[in-house]
Amino acid sequence: MKTKSLFVLAAVAAVSLSACNTVNGAGKDLKSAGGAVSDVSGQNAKKR
């Protein structure tokens, strides 16, 4: 029972950490895309 609990805890930790990296990467991609749209439209997003 103890081994099974440890395995489940390790699996949950691995999934949580990989999800965090995925969300972080998606946020960076969206920020980059927003900057590109601002540049094309002639507005500089950094001045806000």
WOJOCOR-V281989 format. One record per run of one state. SS is the DSSP state (hx for helix, st for strand, lp for the rest). FROM is the first residue (numbers start at 1). TO is the last residue. Records with the same first field share a line. If there is no record, write none. Layout:
SS->FROM-TO  FROM-TO
//
This chain:
lp->1-1  42-44  48-48
hx->2-41  45-47
//
